[in-house]
Amino acid sequence: MQNAFNFDFLKDGWNVGYLKSDNYVAGFSGKNAKEKLKNTLLMGVQTYGRGSIVYLADDPLFRGFWYNGKLLFSNAVFMVGN
């Protein structure tokens, strides 16, 4: 994650991936950013009209870093709502 924005949980939708304040987290983040990432949404889905909105707090296609990033993104585009 390149920023330290805190995304609120969805009230009308599915909170698919999130970080709670007591979760174990691996990786590197700065001291100030680590505090801001408590209780934040990472992935969520919300129904809107006849479709769905998919929220991704990070870019799964960023430089091809995640091997399964393409699969996650294609599922978000083509499989949500089916």
DRENNU-587854 format. One record per atom (N, C-alpha, C, O): x, y, z; residue number from 1. Coordinates in steps of 0.1 Angstrom, whole numbers, always signed. Layout:
<recs>
+-------+-------+-------+-----+
:    xx :    yy :    zz : pos :
+-------+-------+-------+-----+
:     X :     Y :     Z : NUM :
...
+-------+-------+-------+-----+
</recs>
This chain:
<recs>
+-------+-------+-------+-----+
:    xx :    yy :    zz : pos :
+-------+-------+-------+-----+
:    +8 :   -12 :    +0 :   1 :
:    +0 :    +0 :    +0 :   1 :
:    +9 :   +12 :    +0 :   1 :
:   +18 :   +13 :    +8 :   1 :
:    +6 :   +21 :    -9 :   2 :
:   +15 :   +33 :   -11 :   2 :
:   +10 :   +45 :    -3 :   2 :
:   +17 :   +55 :    -2 :   2 :
:    -1 :   +44 :    +4 :   3 :
:    -6 :   +56 :   +11 :   3 :
:   -11 :   +50 :   +25 :   3 :
:   -11 :   +38 :   +27 :   3 :
:   -15 :   +60 :   +33 :   4 :
:   -20 :   +56 :   +46 :   4 :
:   -34 :   +61 :   +49 :   4 :
:   -37 :   +66 :   +59 :   4 :
:   -42 :   +59 :   +38 :   5 :
:   -56 :   +64 :   +40 :   5 :
:   -64 :   +53 :   +47 :   5 :
:   -62 :   +41 :   +45 :   5 :
:   -73 :   +57 :   +56 :   6 :
:   -82 :   +48 :   +63 :   6 :
:   -95 :   +48 :   +56 :   6 :
:  -102 :   +58 :   +56 :   6 :
:   -98 :   +36 :   +50 :   7 :
:  -111 :   +35 :   +44 :   7 :
:  -121 :   +28 :   +53 :   7 :
:  -118 :   +18 :   +59 :   7 :
:  -133 :   +35 :   +55 :   8 :
:  -143 :   +30 :   +64 :   8 :
:  -149 :   +17 :   +59 :   8 :
:  -150 :   +15 :   +47 :   8 :
:  -154 :    +9 :   +69 :   9 :
:  -161 :    -3 :   +65 :   9 :
:  -174 :    +1 :   +58 :   9 :
:  -180 :   +12 :   +60 :   9 :
:  -179 :    -8 :   +49 :  10 :
:  -191 :    -5 :   +41 :  10 :
:  -203 :    -8 :   +50 :  10 :
:  -203 :   -19 :   +57 :  10 :
:  -213 :    +1 :   +51 :  11 :
:  -225 :    -2 :   +58 :  11 :
:  -235 :   -10 :   +51 :  11 :
:  -242 :   -19 :   +56 :  11 :
:  -236 :    -8 :   +37 :  12 :
:  -245 :   -15 :   +29 :  12 :
:  -237 :   -22 :   +18 :  12 :
:  -236 :   -18 :    +7 :  12 :
:  -230 :   -33 :   +22 :  13 :
:  -222 :   -41 :   +13 :  13 :
:  -215 :   -52 :   +20 :  13 :
:  -217 :   -54 :   +32 :  13 :
:  -206 :   -58 :   +13 :  14 :
:  -197 :   -69 :   +19 :  14 :
:  -183 :   -63 :   +21 :  14 :
:  -177 :   -58 :   +12 :  14 :
:  -179 :   -64 :   +33 :  15 :
:  -165 :   -61 :   +37 :  15 :
:  -157 :   -74 :   +35 :  15 :
:  -156 :   -82 :   +45 :  15 :
:  -151 :   -75 :   +23 :  16 :
:  -145 :   -88 :   +20 :  16 :
:  -131 :   -89 :   +26 :  16 :
:  -128 :   -99 :   +32 :  16 :
:  -123 :   -79 :   +26 :  17 :
:  -110 :   -79 :   +32 :  17 :
:  -108 :   -66 :   +40 :  17 :
:  -111 :   -55 :   +35 :  17 :
:  -103 :   -68 :   +52 :  18 :
:  -101 :   -56 :   +61 :  18 :
:   -90 :   -59 :   +71 :  18 :
:   -87 :   -71 :   +74 :  18 :
:   -85 :   -48 :   +77 :  19 :
:   -75 :   -49 :   +88 :  19 :
:   -82 :   -45 :  +101 :  19 :
:   -86 :   -33 :  +101 :  19 :
:   -82 :   -53 :  +110 :  20 :
:   -87 :   -49 :  +123 :  20 :
:   -76 :   -44 :  +132 :  20 :
:   -64 :   -45 :  +128 :  20 :
:   -79 :   -38 :  +143 :  21 :
:   -68 :   -32 :  +151 :  21 :
:   -59 :   -42 :  +158 :  21 :
:   -48 :   -40 :  +161 :  21 :
:   -64 :   -55 :  +159 :  22 :
:   -56 :   -65 :  +166 :  22 :
:   -51 :   -76 :  +156 :  22 :
:   -46 :   -86 :  +161 :  22 :
:   -52 :   -74 :  +143 :  23 :
:   -48 :   -84 :  +133 :  23 :
:   -32 :   -84 :  +133 :  23 :
:   -26 :   -74 :  +135 :  23 :
:   -27 :   -96 :  +129 :  24 :
:   -13 :   -97 :  +127 :  24 :
:   -10 :   -92 :  +112 :  24 :
:   -17 :   -97 :  +103 :  24 :
:    -1 :   -84 :  +110 :  25 :
:    +2 :   -78 :   +97 :  25 :
:   +17 :   -80 :   +94 :  25 :
:   +25 :   -77 :  +102 :  25 :
:   +20 :   -85 :   +82 :  26 :
:   +34 :   -87 :   +78 :  26 :
:   +37 :   -77 :   +68 :  26 :
:   +29 :   -73 :   +60 :  26 :
:   +50 :   -73 :   +67 :  27 :
:   +54 :   -63 :   +57 :  27 :
:   +60 :   -51 :   +64 :  27 :
:   +62 :   -51 :   +76 :  27 :
:   +62 :   -41 :   +56 :  28 :
:   +68 :   -28 :   +61 :  28 :
:   +58 :   -17 :   +60 :  28 :
:   +52 :   -15 :   +49 :  28 :
:   +57 :    -9 :   +70 :  29 :
:   +50 :    +4 :   +69 :  29 :
:   +56 :   +13 :   +80 :  29 :
:   +61 :    +9 :   +90 :  29 :
:   +55 :   +26 :   +77 :  30 :
:   +60 :   +36 :   +86 :  30 :
:   +52 :   +36 :   +99 :  30 :
:   +41 :   +31 :  +100 :  30 :
:   +58 :   +42 :  +110 :  31 :
:   +51 :   +42 :  +123 :  31 :
:   +38 :   +49 :  +122 :  31 :
:   +28 :   +45 :  +128 :  31 :
:   +38 :   +61 :  +116 :  32 :
:   +25 :   +68 :  +115 :  32 :
:   +15 :   +62 :  +106 :  32 :
:    +3 :   +62 :  +109 :  32 :
:   +20 :   +55 :   +95 :  33 :
:   +10 :   +48 :   +86 :  33 :
:    +4 :   +36 :   +93 :  33 :
:    -7 :   +33 :   +91 :  33 :
:   +12 :   +29 :  +101 :  34 :
:    +7 :   +17 :  +108 :  34 :
:    -5 :   +20 :  +117 :  34 :
:   -15 :   +13 :  +117 :  34 :
:    -5 :   +32 :  +124 :  35 :
:   -16 :   +36 :  +132 :  35 :
:   -28 :   +39 :  +124 :  35 :
:   -39 :   +36 :  +128 :  35 :
:   -26 :   +45 :  +112 :  36 :
:   -38 :   +49 :  +104 :  36 :
:   -44 :   +37 :   +97 :  36 :
:   -56 :   +38 :   +93 :  36 :
:   -37 :   +26 :   +96 :  37 :
:   -43 :   +14 :   +89 :  37 :
:   -51 :    +5 :   +98 :  37 :
:   -56 :    -5 :   +93 :  37 :
:   -53 :    +9 :  +111 :  38 :
:   -62 :    +1 :  +119 :  38 :
:   -76 :    +3 :  +116 :  38 :
:   -81 :   +14 :  +114 :  38 :
:   -84 :    -8 :  +116 :  39 :
:   -98 :    -8 :  +112 :  39 :
:  -101 :    -2 :   +99 :  39 :
:  -109 :    +8 :   +98 :  39 :
:   -94 :    -7 :   +89 :  40 :
:   -96 :    -1 :   +75 :  40 :
:  -100 :   -12 :   +65 :  40 :
:   -96 :   -23 :   +67 :  40 :
:  -108 :    -8 :   +55 :  41 :
:  -112 :   -17 :   +45 :  41 :
:  -102 :   -19 :   +34 :  41 :
:   -95 :    -9 :   +30 :  41 :
:   -99 :   -31 :   +30 :  42 :
:   -90 :   -34 :   +19 :  42 :
:   -97 :   -37 :    +6 :  42 :
:   -94 :   -33 :    -5 :  42 :
:  -108 :   -46 :    +7 :  43 :
:  -116 :   -50 :    -4 :  43 :
:  -131 :   -51 :    +0 :  43 :
:  -134 :   -55 :   +11 :  43 :
:  -139 :   -46 :    -8 :  44 :
:  -154 :   -46 :    -5 :  44 :
:  -162 :   -46 :   -18 :  44 :
:  -157 :   -42 :   -28 :  44 :
:  -175 :   -50 :   -16 :  45 :
:  -184 :   -50 :   -27 :  45 :
:  -197 :   -44 :   -23 :  45 :
:  -202 :   -47 :   -12 :  45 :
:  -202 :   -35 :   -31 :  46 :
:  -215 :   -28 :   -28 :  46 :
:  -224 :   -29 :   -40 :  46 :
:  -220 :   -26 :   -51 :  46 :
:  -237 :   -32 :   -38 :  47 :
:  -247 :   -32 :   -49 :  47 :
:  -251 :   -18 :   -52 :  47 :
:  -253 :   -10 :   -43 :  47 :
:  -251 :   -15 :   -65 :  48 :
:  -255 :    -1 :   -69 :  48 :
:  -264 :    -2 :   -82 :  48 :
:  -259 :    -6 :   -93 :  48 :
:  -276 :    +0 :   -81 :  49 :
:  -285 :    -1 :   -92 :  49 :
:  -286 :   -16 :   -96 :  49 :
:  -289 :   -25 :   -88 :  49 :
:  -284 :   -18 :  -109 :  50 :
:  -284 :   -32 :  -114 :  50 :
:  -270 :   -38 :  -114 :  50 :
:  -268 :   -50 :  -118 :  50 :
:  -260 :   -31 :  -109 :  51 :
:  -246 :   -36 :  -109 :  51 :
:  -240 :   -36 :   -96 :  51 :
:  -247 :   -35 :   -85 :  51 :
:  -227 :   -37 :   -95 :  52 :
:  -220 :   -38 :   -83 :  52 :
:  -207 :   -29 :   -84 :  52 :
:  -202 :   -27 :   -95 :  52 :
:  -203 :   -23 :   -73 :  53 :
:  -191 :   -15 :   -72 :  53 :
:  -181 :   -24 :   -64 :  53 :
:  -184 :   -28 :   -53 :  53 :
:  -169 :   -26 :   -69 :  54 :
:  -159 :   -33 :   -62 :  54 :
:  -148 :   -23 :   -57 :  54 :
:  -142 :   -16 :   -66 :  54 :
:  -145 :   -23 :   -45 :  55 :
:  -135 :   -14 :   -39 :  55 :
:  -122 :   -22 :   -36 :  55 :
:  -123 :   -33 :   -30 :  55 :
:  -111 :   -17 :   -42 :  56 :
:   -98 :   -23 :   -39 :  56 :
:   -89 :   -12 :   -34 :  56 :
:   -86 :    -2 :   -42 :  56 :
:   -84 :   -13 :   -22 :  57 :
:   -76 :    -2 :   -16 :  57 :
:   -62 :    -2 :   -22 :  57 :
:   -55 :    +8 :   -21 :  57 :
:   -58 :   -13 :   -28 :  58 :
:   -45 :   -14 :   -34 :  58 :
:   -46 :   -19 :   -49 :  58 :
:   -56 :   -25 :   -52 :  58 :
:   -37 :   -16 :   -57 :  59 :
:   -37 :   -20 :   -71 :  59 :
:   -31 :   -34 :   -73 :  59 :
:   -19 :   -36 :   -71 :  59 :
:   -40 :   -44 :   -76 :  60 :
:   -35 :   -58 :   -77 :  60 :
:   -26 :   -60 :   -89 :  60 :
:   -20 :   -70 :   -91 :  60 :
:   -26 :   -50 :   -99 :  61 :
:   -19 :   -52 :  -111 :  61 :
:    -6 :   -44 :  -111 :  61 :
:    +1 :   -43 :  -121 :  61 :
:    -2 :   -38 :  -100 :  62 :
:    +9 :   -29 :   -99 :  62 :
:   +22 :   -36 :  -102 :  62 :
:   +27 :   -45 :   -95 :  62 :
:   +28 :   -33 :  -113 :  63 :
:   +41 :   -39 :  -118 :  63 :
:   +41 :   -54 :  -118 :  63 :
:   +51 :   -60 :  -118 :  63 :
:   +29 :   -60 :  -119 :  64 :
:   +29 :   -75 :  -119 :  64 :
:   +34 :   -81 :  -106 :  64 :
:   +39 :   -92 :  -107 :  64 :
:   +34 :   -74 :   -95 :  65 :
:   +40 :   -78 :   -83 :  65 :
:   +34 :   -91 :   -77 :  65 :
:   +41 :  -100 :   -73 :  65 :
:   +20 :   -91 :   -77 :  66 :
:   +13 :  -103 :   -72 :  66 :
:   +11 :  -112 :   -84 :  66 :
:    +6 :  -108 :   -94 :  66 :
:   +14 :  -125 :   -83 :  67 :
:   +12 :  -134 :   -93 :  67 :
:    -3 :  -136 :   -96 :  67 :
:    -7 :  -138 :  -107 :  67 :
:   -11 :  -136 :   -86 :  68 :
:   -25 :  -138 :   -87 :  68 :
:   -33 :  -125 :   -88 :  68 :
:   -45 :  -125 :   -87 :  68 :
:   -26 :  -114 :   -90 :  69 :
:   -32 :  -101 :   -92 :  69 :
:   -42 :  -100 :  -104 :  69 :
:   -53 :   -94 :  -103 :  69 :
:   -38 :  -106 :  -115 :  70 :
:   -46 :  -106 :  -127 :  70 :
:   -59 :  -114 :  -124 :  70 :
:   -70 :  -111 :  -129 :  70 :
:   -58 :  -125 :  -117 :  71 :
:   -69 :  -133 :  -114 :  71 :
:   -79 :  -126 :  -104 :  71 :
:   -91 :  -126 :  -106 :  71 :
:   -74 :  -119 :   -94 :  72 :
:   -82 :  -111 :   -85 :  72 :
:   -89 :  -100 :   -93 :  72 :
:  -101 :   -98 :   -91 :  72 :
:   -82 :   -93 :  -101 :  73 :
:   -88 :   -82 :  -109 :  73 :
:   -99 :   -87 :  -119 :  73 :
:  -109 :   -81 :  -120 :  73 :
:   -96 :   -98 :  -126 :  74 :
:  -106 :  -103 :  -135 :  74 :
:  -118 :  -109 :  -128 :  74 :
:  -129 :  -107 :  -133 :  74 :
:  -116 :  -115 :  -116 :  75 :
:  -128 :  -119 :  -108 :  75 :
:  -136 :  -106 :  -104 :  75 :
:  -149 :  -107 :  -104 :  75 :
:  -129 :   -96 :  -100 :  76 :
:  -136 :   -83 :   -96 :  76 :
:  -144 :   -77 :  -108 :  76 :
:  -155 :   -72 :  -106 :  76 :
:  -139 :   -79 :  -120 :  77 :
:  -146 :   -73 :  -132 :  77 :
:  -157 :   -82 :  -137 :  77 :
:  -168 :   -77 :  -140 :  77 :
:  -154 :   -95 :  -138 :  78 :
:  -163 :  -104 :  -146 :  78 :
:  -172 :  -113 :  -137 :  78 :
:  -182 :  -117 :  -142 :  78 :
:  -168 :  -115 :  -125 :  79 :
:  -175 :  -125 :  -117 :  79 :
:  -184 :  -119 :  -106 :  79 :
:  -193 :  -126 :  -101 :  79 :
:  -182 :  -107 :  -102 :  80 :
:  -190 :  -101 :   -91 :  80 :
:  -205 :   -99 :   -97 :  80 :
:  -207 :   -94 :  -108 :  80 :
:  -214 :  -103 :   -88 :  81 :
:  -228 :  -102 :   -92 :  81 :
:  -234 :  -114 :   -99 :  81 :
:  -246 :  -114 :  -102 :  81 :
:  -226 :  -124 :  -102 :  82 :
:  -231 :  -136 :  -109 :  82 :
:  -235 :  -146 :   -98 :  82 :
:  -239 :  -157 :  -102 :  82 :
+-------+-------+-------+-----+
</recs>
